[in-house]
Amino acid sequence: MTITKTKKAEIILKIGKTPKNTGHPAVQIALITERIQDISGHMKTHRKDYTSQVGLLKLVGQRRRLLNYLKRSDLPEYGKLIKQLDLRK
């Protein structure tokens, strides 16, 4: 249930533009989104895994806080990231 190094590096390059730009909120949101999707797939097959469910909820809350920060600080970047990650329906 973890992201491989290559997948993580690919996400960082795609969103952050440079390999060392891991602290940018957009990069962090993209990495958390990938982890959320991974854990969601796990939860579909293991419905009673409550420990993973708690971890999933914590990740969703963390992503929500980062999205709020990004929306306050850089609205165009927020809109671009929402479209890129397909977070809003």
HTML snippet that shows the backbone in 3Dmol.js (N, CA, C, O; Angstrom):
<script src="https://3Dmol.org/build/3Dmol-min.js"></script>
<div id="view" style="width:600px;height:400px;position:relative"></div>
<script>
const pdb = `
ATOM      1  N   MET A   1       0.806  -1.200   0.000  1.00  0.00           N
ATOM      2  CA  MET A   1       0.000   0.000   0.000  1.00  0.00           C
ATOM      3  C   MET A   1       0.849   1.262   0.000  1.00  0.00           C
ATOM      4  O   MET A   1       0.422   2.293   0.521  1.00  0.00           O
ATOM      5  N   THR A   2       2.011   1.200  -0.561  1.00  0.00           N
ATOM      6  CA  THR A   2       2.845   2.387  -0.640  1.00  0.00           C
ATOM      7  C   THR A   2       3.124   2.723  -2.102  1.00  0.00           C
ATOM      8  O   THR A   2       2.946   1.901  -3.000  1.00  0.00           O
ATOM      9  N   ILE A   3       3.556   3.927  -2.298  1.00  0.00           N
ATOM     10  CA  ILE A   3       3.894   4.388  -3.632  1.00  0.00           C
ATOM     11  C   ILE A   3       5.339   3.985  -3.932  1.00  0.00           C
ATOM     12  O   ILE A   3       6.215   4.136  -3.080  1.00  0.00           O
ATOM     13  N   THR A   4       5.587   3.482  -5.121  1.00  0.00           N
ATOM     14  CA  THR A   4       6.951   3.120  -5.488  1.00  0.00           C
ATOM     15  C   THR A   4       7.787   4.383  -5.712  1.00  0.00           C
ATOM     16  O   THR A   4       7.247   5.464  -5.948  1.00  0.00           O
ATOM     17  N   LYS A   5       9.098   4.232  -5.635  1.00  0.00           N
ATOM     18  CA  LYS A   5       9.988   5.379  -5.812  1.00  0.00           C
ATOM     19  C   LYS A   5       9.840   5.996  -7.196  1.00  0.00           C
ATOM     20  O   LYS A   5       9.878   7.217  -7.351  1.00  0.00           O
ATOM     21  N   THR A   6       9.671   5.144  -8.195  1.00  0.00           N
ATOM     22  CA  THR A   6       9.550   5.674  -9.556  1.00  0.00           C
ATOM     23  C   THR A   6       8.254   6.452  -9.740  1.00  0.00           C
ATOM     24  O   THR A   6       8.243   7.500 -10.386  1.00  0.00           O
ATOM     25  N   LYS A   7       7.163   5.942  -9.175  1.00  0.00           N
ATOM     26  CA  LYS A   7       5.866   6.630  -9.268  1.00  0.00           C
ATOM     27  C   LYS A   7       5.929   7.972  -8.539  1.00  0.00           C
ATOM     28  O   LYS A   7       5.414   8.979  -9.024  1.00  0.00           O
ATOM     29  N   LYS A   8       6.575   7.969  -7.357  1.00  0.00           N
ATOM     30  CA  LYS A   8       6.705   9.192  -6.581  1.00  0.00           C
ATOM     31  C   LYS A   8       7.535  10.226  -7.340  1.00  0.00           C
ATOM     32  O   LYS A   8       7.165  11.399  -7.398  1.00  0.00           O
ATOM     33  N   ALA A   9       8.655   9.796  -7.919  1.00  0.00           N
ATOM     34  CA  ALA A   9       9.509  10.706  -8.684  1.00  0.00           C
ATOM     35  C   ALA A   9       8.769  11.251  -9.904  1.00  0.00           C
ATOM     36  O   ALA A   9       8.931  12.416 -10.269  1.00  0.00           O
ATOM     37  N   GLU A  10       7.959  10.402 -10.526  1.00  0.00           N
ATOM     38  CA  GLU A  10       7.180  10.827 -11.690  1.00  0.00           C
ATOM     39  C   GLU A  10       6.174  11.909 -11.310  1.00  0.00           C
ATOM     40  O   GLU A  10       6.006  12.887 -12.039  1.00  0.00           O
ATOM     41  N   ILE A  11       5.510  11.736 -10.179  1.00  0.00           N
ATOM     42  CA  ILE A  11       4.527  12.723  -9.715  1.00  0.00           C
ATOM     43  C   ILE A  11       5.222  14.039  -9.370  1.00  0.00           C
ATOM     44  O   ILE A  11       4.729  15.114  -9.711  1.00  0.00           O
ATOM     45  N   ILE A  12       6.367  13.949  -8.695  1.00  0.00           N
ATOM     46  CA  ILE A  12       7.103  15.154  -8.312  1.00  0.00           C
ATOM     47  C   ILE A  12       7.538  15.927  -9.552  1.00  0.00           C
ATOM     48  O   ILE A  12       7.427  17.153  -9.581  1.00  0.00           O
ATOM     49  N   LEU A  13       8.028  15.237 -10.570  1.00  0.00           N
ATOM     50  CA  LEU A  13       8.446  15.919 -11.802  1.00  0.00           C
ATOM     51  C   LEU A  13       7.262  16.533 -12.541  1.00  0.00           C
ATOM     52  O   LEU A  13       7.359  17.632 -13.087  1.00  0.00           O
ATOM     53  N   LYS A  14       6.148  15.813 -12.550  1.00  0.00           N
ATOM     54  CA  LYS A  14       4.973  16.276 -13.282  1.00  0.00           C
ATOM     55  C   LYS A  14       4.361  17.522 -12.639  1.00  0.00           C
ATOM     56  O   LYS A  14       3.998  18.470 -13.336  1.00  0.00           O
ATOM     57  N   ILE A  15       4.249  17.518 -11.322  1.00  0.00           N
ATOM     58  CA  ILE A  15       3.587  18.615 -10.620  1.00  0.00           C
ATOM     59  C   ILE A  15       4.579  19.696 -10.201  1.00  0.00           C
ATOM     60  O   ILE A  15       4.303  20.887 -10.346  1.00  0.00           O
ATOM     61  N   GLY A  16       5.745  19.278  -9.675  1.00  0.00           N
ATOM     62  CA  GLY A  16       6.685  20.229  -9.109  1.00  0.00           C
ATOM     63  C   GLY A  16       7.701  20.790 -10.083  1.00  0.00           C
ATOM     64  O   GLY A  16       8.413  21.735  -9.741  1.00  0.00           O
ATOM     65  N   LYS A  17       7.793  20.246 -11.272  1.00  0.00           N
ATOM     66  CA  LYS A  17       8.687  20.698 -12.337  1.00  0.00           C
ATOM     67  C   LYS A  17      10.162  20.337 -12.112  1.00  0.00           C
ATOM     68  O   LYS A  17      10.896  20.166 -13.085  1.00  0.00           O
ATOM     69  N   THR A  18      10.610  20.218 -10.871  1.00  0.00           N
ATOM     70  CA  THR A  18      11.988  19.802 -10.603  1.00  0.00           C
ATOM     71  C   THR A  18      11.972  18.671  -9.584  1.00  0.00           C
ATOM     72  O   THR A  18      11.039  18.581  -8.786  1.00  0.00           O
ATOM     73  N   PRO A  19      12.990  17.800  -9.591  1.00  0.00           N
ATOM     74  CA  PRO A  19      12.995  16.665  -8.664  1.00  0.00           C
ATOM     75  C   PRO A  19      13.129  17.049  -7.191  1.00  0.00           C
ATOM     76  O   PRO A  19      12.773  16.264  -6.313  1.00  0.00           O
ATOM     77  N   LYS A  20      13.635  18.241  -6.916  1.00  0.00           N
ATOM     78  CA  LYS A  20      13.843  18.647  -5.521  1.00  0.00           C
ATOM     79  C   LYS A  20      12.700  19.497  -4.973  1.00  0.00           C
ATOM     80  O   LYS A  20      12.770  19.948  -3.830  1.00  0.00           O
ATOM     81  N   ASN A  21      11.681  19.718  -5.739  1.00  0.00           N
ATOM     82  CA  ASN A  21      10.570  20.579  -5.330  1.00  0.00           C
ATOM     83  C   ASN A  21       9.497  19.763  -4.612  1.00  0.00           C
ATOM     84  O   ASN A  21       8.335  19.765  -5.019  1.00  0.00           O
ATOM     85  N   THR A  22       9.882  19.071  -3.554  1.00  0.00           N
ATOM     86  CA  THR A  22       8.943  18.194  -2.854  1.00  0.00           C
ATOM     87  C   THR A  22       8.139  18.919  -1.782  1.00  0.00           C
ATOM     88  O   THR A  22       7.135  18.382  -1.313  1.00  0.00           O
ATOM     89  N   GLY A  23       8.541  20.111  -1.383  1.00  0.00           N
ATOM     90  CA  GLY A  23       7.848  20.815  -0.320  1.00  0.00           C
ATOM     91  C   GLY A  23       6.693  21.670  -0.786  1.00  0.00           C
ATOM     92  O   GLY A  23       5.917  22.153   0.038  1.00  0.00           O
ATOM     93  N   HIS A  24       6.558  21.868  -2.073  1.00  0.00           N
ATOM     94  CA  HIS A  24       5.472  22.695  -2.599  1.00  0.00           C
ATOM     95  C   HIS A  24       4.135  22.036  -2.276  1.00  0.00           C
ATOM     96  O   HIS A  24       3.995  20.822  -2.429  1.00  0.00           O
ATOM     97  N   PRO A  25       3.154  22.813  -1.832  1.00  0.00           N
ATOM     98  CA  PRO A  25       1.859  22.229  -1.466  1.00  0.00           C
ATOM     99  C   PRO A  25       1.206  21.426  -2.588  1.00  0.00           C
ATOM    100  O   PRO A  25       0.556  20.415  -2.319  1.00  0.00           O
ATOM    101  N   ALA A  26       1.365  21.852  -3.830  1.00  0.00           N
ATOM    102  CA  ALA A  26       0.759  21.127  -4.945  1.00  0.00           C
ATOM    103  C   ALA A  26       1.358  19.727  -5.070  1.00  0.00           C
ATOM    104  O   ALA A  26       0.645  18.765  -5.355  1.00  0.00           O
ATOM    105  N   VAL A  27       2.660  19.619  -4.859  1.00  0.00           N
ATOM    106  CA  VAL A  27       3.319  18.312  -4.923  1.00  0.00           C
ATOM    107  C   VAL A  27       2.845  17.428  -3.777  1.00  0.00           C
ATOM    108  O   VAL A  27       2.557  16.247  -3.971  1.00  0.00           O
ATOM    109  N   GLN A  28       2.766  18.006  -2.585  1.00  0.00           N
ATOM    110  CA  GLN A  28       2.306  17.240  -1.436  1.00  0.00           C
ATOM    111  C   GLN A  28       0.876  16.753  -1.645  1.00  0.00           C
ATOM    112  O   GLN A  28       0.556  15.612  -1.312  1.00  0.00           O
ATOM    113  N   ILE A  29       0.022  17.600  -2.190  1.00  0.00           N
ATOM    114  CA  ILE A  29      -1.370  17.213  -2.452  1.00  0.00           C
ATOM    115  C   ILE A  29      -1.422  16.085  -3.471  1.00  0.00           C
ATOM    116  O   ILE A  29      -2.204  15.148  -3.312  1.00  0.00           O
ATOM    117  N   ALA A  30      -0.605  16.158  -4.511  1.00  0.00           N
ATOM    118  CA  ALA A  30      -0.597  15.109  -5.532  1.00  0.00           C
ATOM    119  C   ALA A  30      -0.132  13.777  -4.948  1.00  0.00           C
ATOM    120  O   ALA A  30      -0.694  12.730  -5.271  1.00  0.00           O
ATOM    121  N   LEU A  31       0.889  13.807  -4.092  1.00  0.00           N
ATOM    122  CA  LEU A  31       1.383  12.573  -3.474  1.00  0.00           C
ATOM    123  C   LEU A  31       0.345  11.985  -2.517  1.00  0.00           C
ATOM    124  O   LEU A  31       0.144  10.770  -2.484  1.00  0.00           O
ATOM    125  N   ILE A  32      -0.306  12.839  -1.747  1.00  0.00           N
ATOM    126  CA  ILE A  32      -1.350  12.356  -0.831  1.00  0.00           C
ATOM    127  C   ILE A  32      -2.518  11.787  -1.622  1.00  0.00           C
ATOM    128  O   ILE A  32      -3.098  10.778  -1.222  1.00  0.00           O
ATOM    129  N   THR A  33      -2.869  12.414  -2.733  1.00  0.00           N
ATOM    130  CA  THR A  33      -3.960  11.913  -3.570  1.00  0.00           C
ATOM    131  C   THR A  33      -3.639  10.522  -4.096  1.00  0.00           C
ATOM    132  O   THR A  33      -4.515   9.659  -4.139  1.00  0.00           O
ATOM    133  N   GLU A  34      -2.398  10.299  -4.493  1.00  0.00           N
ATOM    134  CA  GLU A  34      -1.986   8.976  -4.971  1.00  0.00           C
ATOM    135  C   GLU A  34      -2.104   7.939  -3.852  1.00  0.00           C
ATOM    136  O   GLU A  34      -2.559   6.819  -4.083  1.00  0.00           O
ATOM    137  N   ARG A  35      -1.694   8.318  -2.642  1.00  0.00           N
ATOM    138  CA  ARG A  35      -1.815   7.392  -1.507  1.00  0.00           C
ATOM    139  C   ARG A  35      -3.276   7.106  -1.176  1.00  0.00           C
ATOM    140  O   ARG A  35      -3.631   5.975  -0.845  1.00  0.00           O
ATOM    141  N   ILE A  36      -4.124   8.134  -1.265  1.00  0.00           N
ATOM    142  CA  ILE A  36      -5.555   7.961  -0.993  1.00  0.00           C
ATOM    143  C   ILE A  36      -6.162   6.983  -1.998  1.00  0.00           C
ATOM    144  O   ILE A  36      -6.946   6.112  -1.622  1.00  0.00           O
ATOM    145  N   GLN A  37      -5.803   7.124  -3.267  1.00  0.00           N
ATOM    146  CA  GLN A  37      -6.328   6.212  -4.286  1.00  0.00           C
ATOM    147  C   GLN A  37      -5.855   4.784  -4.037  1.00  0.00           C
ATOM    148  O   GLN A  37      -6.610   3.832  -4.238  1.00  0.00           O
ATOM    149  N   ASP A  38      -4.612   4.636  -3.600  1.00  0.00           N
ATOM    150  CA  ASP A  38      -4.058   3.316  -3.312  1.00  0.00           C
ATOM    151  C   ASP A  38      -4.797   2.658  -2.141  1.00  0.00           C
ATOM    152  O   ASP A  38      -5.172   1.488  -2.210  1.00  0.00           O
ATOM    153  N   ILE A  39      -4.999   3.423  -1.073  1.00  0.00           N
ATOM    154  CA  ILE A  39      -5.681   2.878   0.105  1.00  0.00           C
ATOM    155  C   ILE A  39      -7.154   2.629  -0.193  1.00  0.00           C
ATOM    156  O   ILE A  39      -7.736   1.680   0.334  1.00  0.00           O
ATOM    157  N   SER A  40      -7.764   3.459  -1.024  1.00  0.00           N
ATOM    158  CA  SER A  40      -9.171   3.246  -1.390  1.00  0.00           C
ATOM    159  C   SER A  40      -9.349   1.920  -2.118  1.00  0.00           C
ATOM    160  O   SER A  40     -10.327   1.207  -1.891  1.00  0.00           O
ATOM    161  N   GLY A  41      -8.409   1.594  -2.986  1.00  0.00           N
ATOM    162  CA  GLY A  41      -8.454   0.295  -3.668  1.00  0.00           C
ATOM    163  C   GLY A  41      -8.307  -0.854  -2.683  1.00  0.00           C
ATOM    164  O   GLY A  41      -8.968  -1.883  -2.822  1.00  0.00           O
ATOM    165  N   HIS A  42      -7.450  -0.686  -1.697  1.00  0.00           N
ATOM    166  CA  HIS A  42      -7.278  -1.700  -0.657  1.00  0.00           C
ATOM    167  C   HIS A  42      -8.566  -1.868   0.146  1.00  0.00           C
ATOM    168  O   HIS A  42      -8.946  -2.985   0.496  1.00  0.00           O
ATOM    169  N   MET A  43      -9.233  -0.748   0.435  1.00  0.00           N
ATOM    170  CA  MET A  43     -10.445  -0.794   1.251  1.00  0.00           C
ATOM    171  C   MET A  43     -11.608  -1.470   0.513  1.00  0.00           C
ATOM    172  O   MET A  43     -12.523  -1.990   1.152  1.00  0.00           O
ATOM    173  N   LYS A  44     -11.582  -1.468  -0.812  1.00  0.00           N
ATOM    174  CA  LYS A  44     -12.648  -2.137  -1.560  1.00  0.00           C
ATOM    175  C   LYS A  44     -12.596  -3.641  -1.374  1.00  0.00           C
ATOM    176  O   LYS A  44     -13.633  -4.304  -1.374  1.00  0.00           O
ATOM    177  N   THR A  45     -11.401  -4.183  -1.216  1.00  0.00           N
ATOM    178  CA  THR A  45     -11.287  -5.637  -1.035  1.00  0.00           C
ATOM    179  C   THR A  45     -11.247  -6.045   0.433  1.00  0.00           C
ATOM    180  O   THR A  45     -11.620  -7.168   0.772  1.00  0.00           O
ATOM    181  N   HIS A  46     -10.798  -5.147   1.306  1.00  0.00           N
ATOM    182  CA  HIS A  46     -10.700  -5.450   2.742  1.00  0.00           C
ATOM    183  C   HIS A  46     -11.581  -4.466   3.510  1.00  0.00           C
ATOM    184  O   HIS A  46     -11.086  -3.521   4.125  1.00  0.00           O
ATOM    185  N   ARG A  47     -12.866  -4.696   3.468  1.00  0.00           N
ATOM    186  CA  ARG A  47     -13.824  -3.751   4.038  1.00  0.00           C
ATOM    187  C   ARG A  47     -13.706  -3.584   5.544  1.00  0.00           C
ATOM    188  O   ARG A  47     -14.047  -2.521   6.065  1.00  0.00           O
ATOM    189  N   LYS A  48     -13.240  -4.589   6.253  1.00  0.00           N
ATOM    190  CA  LYS A  48     -13.194  -4.519   7.713  1.00  0.00           C
ATOM    191  C   LYS A  48     -11.827  -4.116   8.256  1.00  0.00           C
ATOM    192  O   LYS A  48     -11.569  -4.275   9.449  1.00  0.00           O
ATOM    193  N   ASP A  49     -10.958  -3.603   7.409  1.00  0.00           N
ATOM    194  CA  ASP A  49      -9.643  -3.150   7.838  1.00  0.00           C
ATOM    195  C   ASP A  49      -9.785  -1.733   8.393  1.00  0.00           C
ATOM    196  O   ASP A  49      -9.584  -0.753   7.676  1.00  0.00           O
ATOM    197  N   TYR A  50     -10.130  -1.637   9.669  1.00  0.00           N
ATOM    198  CA  TYR A  50     -10.441  -0.345  10.269  1.00  0.00           C
ATOM    199  C   TYR A  50      -9.198   0.506  10.490  1.00  0.00           C
ATOM    200  O   TYR A  50      -9.289   1.734  10.511  1.00  0.00           O
ATOM    201  N   THR A  51      -8.058  -0.116  10.652  1.00  0.00           N
ATOM    202  CA  THR A  51      -6.820   0.647  10.812  1.00  0.00           C
ATOM    203  C   THR A  51      -6.506   1.420   9.536  1.00  0.00           C
ATOM    204  O   THR A  51      -6.132   2.591   9.595  1.00  0.00           O
ATOM    205  N   SER A  52      -6.654   0.780   8.402  1.00  0.00           N
ATOM    206  CA  SER A  52      -6.442   1.471   7.128  1.00  0.00           C
ATOM    207  C   SER A  52      -7.498   2.534   6.903  1.00  0.00           C
ATOM    208  O   SER A  52      -7.221   3.570   6.298  1.00  0.00           O
ATOM    209  N   GLN A  53      -8.690   2.289   7.380  1.00  0.00           N
ATOM    210  CA  GLN A  53      -9.772   3.255   7.227  1.00  0.00           C
ATOM    211  C   GLN A  53      -9.455   4.535   8.008  1.00  0.00           C
ATOM    212  O   GLN A  53      -9.694   5.639   7.518  1.00  0.00           O
ATOM    213  N   VAL A  54      -8.921   4.384   9.212  1.00  0.00           N
ATOM    214  CA  VAL A  54      -8.544   5.551  10.007  1.00  0.00           C
ATOM    215  C   VAL A  54      -7.419   6.316   9.310  1.00  0.00           C
ATOM    216  O   VAL A  54      -7.451   7.544   9.240  1.00  0.00           O
ATOM    217  N   GLY A  55      -6.429   5.590   8.796  1.00  0.00           N
ATOM    218  CA  GLY A  55      -5.340   6.235   8.070  1.00  0.00           C
ATOM    219  C   GLY A  55      -5.836   6.971   6.835  1.00  0.00           C
ATOM    220  O   GLY A  55      -5.356   8.059   6.517  1.00  0.00           O
ATOM    221  N   LEU A  56      -6.795   6.375   6.142  1.00  0.00           N
ATOM    222  CA  LEU A  56      -7.379   7.010   4.958  1.00  0.00           C
ATOM    223  C   LEU A  56      -8.058   8.324   5.331  1.00  0.00           C
ATOM    224  O   LEU A  56      -7.894   9.329   4.639  1.00  0.00           O
ATOM    225  N   LEU A  57      -8.812   8.318   6.412  1.00  0.00           N
ATOM    226  CA  LEU A  57      -9.499   9.535   6.845  1.00  0.00           C
ATOM    227  C   LEU A  57      -8.509  10.619   7.255  1.00  0.00           C
ATOM    228  O   LEU A  57      -8.749  11.802   7.013  1.00  0.00           O
ATOM    229  N   LYS A  58      -7.403  10.224   7.872  1.00  0.00           N
ATOM    230  CA  LYS A  58      -6.381  11.201   8.240  1.00  0.00           C
ATOM    231  C   LYS A  58      -5.750  11.821   6.998  1.00  0.00           C
ATOM    232  O   LYS A  58      -5.494  13.025   6.961  1.00  0.00           O
ATOM    233  N   LEU A  59      -5.500  10.998   5.982  1.00  0.00           N
ATOM    234  CA  LEU A  59      -4.929  11.515   4.737  1.00  0.00           C
ATOM    235  C   LEU A  59      -5.889  12.467   4.031  1.00  0.00           C
ATOM    236  O   LEU A  59      -5.471  13.488   3.485  1.00  0.00           O
ATOM    237  N   VAL A  60      -7.170  12.130   4.044  1.00  0.00           N
ATOM    238  CA  VAL A  60      -8.170  13.001   3.409  1.00  0.00           C
ATOM    239  C   VAL A  60      -8.208  14.352   4.124  1.00  0.00           C
ATOM    240  O   VAL A  60      -8.299  15.393   3.474  1.00  0.00           O
ATOM    241  N   GLY A  61      -8.139  14.341   5.457  1.00  0.00           N
ATOM    242  CA  GLY A  61      -8.124  15.595   6.217  1.00  0.00           C
ATOM    243  C   GLY A  61      -6.874  16.410   5.947  1.00  0.00           C
ATOM    244  O   GLY A  61      -6.944  17.632   5.819  1.00  0.00           O
ATOM    245  N   GLN A  62      -5.739  15.749   5.859  1.00  0.00           N
ATOM    246  CA  GLN A  62      -4.488  16.438   5.571  1.00  0.00           C
ATOM    247  C   GLN A  62      -4.523  17.072   4.179  1.00  0.00           C
ATOM    248  O   GLN A  62      -4.080  18.206   3.993  1.00  0.00           O
ATOM    249  N   ARG A  63      -5.053  16.332   3.208  1.00  0.00           N
ATOM    250  CA  ARG A  63      -5.167  16.879   1.854  1.00  0.00           C
ATOM    251  C   ARG A  63      -6.109  18.076   1.842  1.00  0.00           C
ATOM    252  O   ARG A  63      -5.846  19.071   1.167  1.00  0.00           O
ATOM    253  N   ARG A  64      -7.204  17.981   2.587  1.00  0.00           N
ATOM    254  CA  ARG A  64      -8.170  19.085   2.654  1.00  0.00           C
ATOM    255  C   ARG A  64      -7.519  20.349   3.211  1.00  0.00           C
ATOM    256  O   ARG A  64      -7.742  21.443   2.692  1.00  0.00           O
ATOM    257  N   ARG A  65      -6.712  20.201   4.270  1.00  0.00           N
ATOM    258  CA  ARG A  65      -6.039  21.361   4.857  1.00  0.00           C
ATOM    259  C   ARG A  65      -5.038  21.966   3.874  1.00  0.00           C
ATOM    260  O   ARG A  65      -4.950  23.188   3.756  1.00  0.00           O
ATOM    261  N   LEU A  66      -4.288  21.129   3.173  1.00  0.00           N
ATOM    262  CA  LEU A  66      -3.334  21.636   2.186  1.00  0.00           C
ATOM    263  C   LEU A  66      -4.051  22.325   1.025  1.00  0.00           C
ATOM    264  O   LEU A  66      -3.579  23.344   0.521  1.00  0.00           O
ATOM    265  N   LEU A  67      -5.184  21.774   0.603  1.00  0.00           N
ATOM    266  CA  LEU A  67      -5.955  22.412  -0.464  1.00  0.00           C
ATOM    267  C   LEU A  67      -6.476  23.776  -0.021  1.00  0.00           C
ATOM    268  O   LEU A  67      -6.464  24.727  -0.803  1.00  0.00           O
ATOM    269  N   ASN A  68      -6.933  23.878   1.222  1.00  0.00           N
ATOM    270  CA  ASN A  68      -7.396  25.169   1.735  1.00  0.00           C
ATOM    271  C   ASN A  68      -6.259  26.186   1.750  1.00  0.00           C
ATOM    272  O   ASN A  68      -6.451  27.346   1.386  1.00  0.00           O
ATOM    273  N   TYR A  69      -5.070  25.746   2.174  1.00  0.00           N
ATOM    274  CA  TYR A  69      -3.909  26.635   2.190  1.00  0.00           C
ATOM    275  C   TYR A  69      -3.563  27.104   0.776  1.00  0.00           C
ATOM    276  O   TYR A  69      -3.329  28.290   0.543  1.00  0.00           O
ATOM    277  N   LEU A  70      -3.536  26.160  -0.157  1.00  0.00           N
ATOM    278  CA  LEU A  70      -3.195  26.509  -1.531  1.00  0.00           C
ATOM    279  C   LEU A  70      -4.240  27.450  -2.135  1.00  0.00           C
ATOM    280  O   LEU A  70      -3.898  28.347  -2.905  1.00  0.00           O
ATOM    281  N   LYS A  71      -5.484  27.250  -1.793  1.00  0.00           N
ATOM    282  CA  LYS A  71      -6.558  28.121  -2.302  1.00  0.00           C
ATOM    283  C   LYS A  71      -6.389  29.544  -1.779  1.00  0.00           C
ATOM    284  O   LYS A  71      -6.601  30.513  -2.508  1.00  0.00           O
ATOM    285  N   ARG A  72      -6.005  29.660  -0.503  1.00  0.00           N
ATOM    286  CA  ARG A  72      -5.795  30.989   0.081  1.00  0.00           C
ATOM    287  C   ARG A  72      -4.571  31.686  -0.506  1.00  0.00           C
ATOM    288  O   ARG A  72      -4.600  32.890  -0.760  1.00  0.00           O
ATOM    289  N   SER A  73      -3.500  30.931  -0.721  1.00  0.00           N
ATOM    290  CA  SER A  73      -2.233  31.552  -1.092  1.00  0.00           C
ATOM    291  C   SER A  73      -2.048  31.705  -2.606  1.00  0.00           C
ATOM    292  O   SER A  73      -1.429  32.674  -3.045  1.00  0.00           O
ATOM    293  N   ASP A  74      -2.568  30.775  -3.412  1.00  0.00           N
ATOM    294  CA  ASP A  74      -2.321  30.823  -4.862  1.00  0.00           C
ATOM    295  C   ASP A  74      -3.522  30.223  -5.598  1.00  0.00           C
ATOM    296  O   ASP A  74      -3.527  29.040  -5.940  1.00  0.00           O
ATOM    297  N   LEU A  75      -4.526  31.049  -5.834  1.00  0.00           N
ATOM    298  CA  LEU A  75      -5.780  30.576  -6.424  1.00  0.00           C
ATOM    299  C   LEU A  75      -5.618  30.005  -7.840  1.00  0.00           C
ATOM    300  O   LEU A  75      -6.235  28.982  -8.138  1.00  0.00           O
ATOM    301  N   PRO A  76      -4.822  30.614  -8.724  1.00  0.00           N
ATOM    302  CA  PRO A  76      -4.666  30.006 -10.062  1.00  0.00           C
ATOM    303  C   PRO A  76      -4.017  28.616 -10.006  1.00  0.00           C
ATOM    304  O   PRO A  76      -4.418  27.709 -10.735  1.00  0.00           O
ATOM    305  N   GLU A  77      -3.023  28.460  -9.145  1.00  0.00           N
ATOM    306  CA  GLU A  77      -2.370  27.153  -8.978  1.00  0.00           C
ATOM    307  C   GLU A  77      -3.363  26.124  -8.433  1.00  0.00           C
ATOM    308  O   GLU A  77      -3.345  24.960  -8.832  1.00  0.00           O
ATOM    309  N   TYR A  78      -4.224  26.566  -7.521  1.00  0.00           N
ATOM    310  CA  TYR A  78      -5.255  25.695  -6.951  1.00  0.00           C
ATOM    311  C   TYR A  78      -6.194  25.188  -8.040  1.00  0.00           C
ATOM    312  O   TYR A  78      -6.479  23.993  -8.113  1.00  0.00           O
ATOM    313  N   GLY A  79      -6.670  26.092  -8.880  1.00  0.00           N
ATOM    314  CA  GLY A  79      -7.580  25.699  -9.962  1.00  0.00           C
ATOM    315  C   GLY A  79      -6.928  24.738 -10.936  1.00  0.00           C
ATOM    316  O   GLY A  79      -7.547  23.770 -11.379  1.00  0.00           O
ATOM    317  N   LYS A  80      -5.676  25.010 -11.265  1.00  0.00           N
ATOM    318  CA  LYS A  80      -4.946  24.148 -12.188  1.00  0.00           C
ATOM    319  C   LYS A  80      -4.755  22.755 -11.599  1.00  0.00           C
ATOM    320  O   LYS A  80      -4.904  21.752 -12.296  1.00  0.00           O
ATOM    321  N   LEU A  81      -4.422  22.700 -10.296  1.00  0.00           N
ATOM    322  CA  LEU A  81      -4.195  21.408  -9.630  1.00  0.00           C
ATOM    323  C   LEU A  81      -5.489  20.598  -9.526  1.00  0.00           C
ATOM    324  O   LEU A  81      -5.478  19.382  -9.717  1.00  0.00           O
ATOM    325  N   ILE A  82      -6.592  21.265  -9.226  1.00  0.00           N
ATOM    326  CA  ILE A  82      -7.884  20.583  -9.120  1.00  0.00           C
ATOM    327  C   ILE A  82      -8.244  19.925 -10.454  1.00  0.00           C
ATOM    328  O   ILE A  82      -8.718  18.789 -10.483  1.00  0.00           O
ATOM    329  N   LYS A  83      -8.019  20.637 -11.547  1.00  0.00           N
ATOM    330  CA  LYS A  83      -8.305  20.076 -12.866  1.00  0.00           C
ATOM    331  C   LYS A  83      -7.340  18.934 -13.206  1.00  0.00           C
ATOM    332  O   LYS A  83      -7.741  17.914 -13.765  1.00  0.00           O
ATOM    333  N   GLN A  84      -6.072  19.124 -12.863  1.00  0.00           N
ATOM    334  CA  GLN A  84      -5.050  18.143 -13.200  1.00  0.00           C
ATOM    335  C   GLN A  84      -5.268  16.819 -12.446  1.00  0.00           C
ATOM    336  O   GLN A  84      -5.111  15.740 -13.017  1.00  0.00           O
ATOM    337  N   LEU A  85      -5.628  16.915 -11.166  1.00  0.00           N
ATOM    338  CA  LEU A  85      -5.836  15.709 -10.359  1.00  0.00           C
ATOM    339  C   LEU A  85      -7.273  15.201 -10.424  1.00  0.00           C
ATOM    340  O   LEU A  85      -7.578  14.125  -9.911  1.00  0.00           O
ATOM    341  N   ASP A  86      -8.151  15.972 -11.051  1.00  0.00           N
ATOM    342  CA  ASP A  86      -9.561  15.596 -11.195  1.00  0.00           C
ATOM    343  C   ASP A  86     -10.199  15.347  -9.833  1.00  0.00           C
ATOM    344  O   ASP A  86     -10.785  14.291  -9.598  1.00  0.00           O
ATOM    345  N   LEU A  87     -10.081  16.331  -8.933  1.00  0.00           N
ATOM    346  CA  LEU A  87     -10.592  16.162  -7.581  1.00  0.00           C
ATOM    347  C   LEU A  87     -12.055  16.590  -7.436  1.00  0.00           C
ATOM    348  O   LEU A  87     -12.786  15.986  -6.651  1.00  0.00           O
ATOM    349  N   ARG A  88     -12.490  17.586  -8.150  1.00  0.00           N
ATOM    350  CA  ARG A  88     -13.880  18.041  -8.035  1.00  0.00           C
ATOM    351  C   ARG A  88     -14.684  17.486  -9.193  1.00  0.00           C
ATOM    352  O   ARG A  88     -14.220  17.448 -10.333  1.00  0.00           O
ATOM    353  N   LYS A  89     -15.885  17.062  -8.884  1.00  0.00           N
ATOM    354  CA  LYS A  89     -16.759  16.506  -9.920  1.00  0.00           C
ATOM    355  C   LYS A  89     -17.752  17.553 -10.392  1.00  0.00           C
ATOM    356  O   LYS A  89     -18.575  17.275 -11.264  1.00  0.00           O
TER     357      LYS A  89
END
`;
const viewer = $3Dmol.createViewer("view");
viewer.addModel(pdb, "pdb");
viewer.setStyle({}, {cartoon: {color: "spectrum"}});
viewer.zoomTo();
viewer.render();
</script>
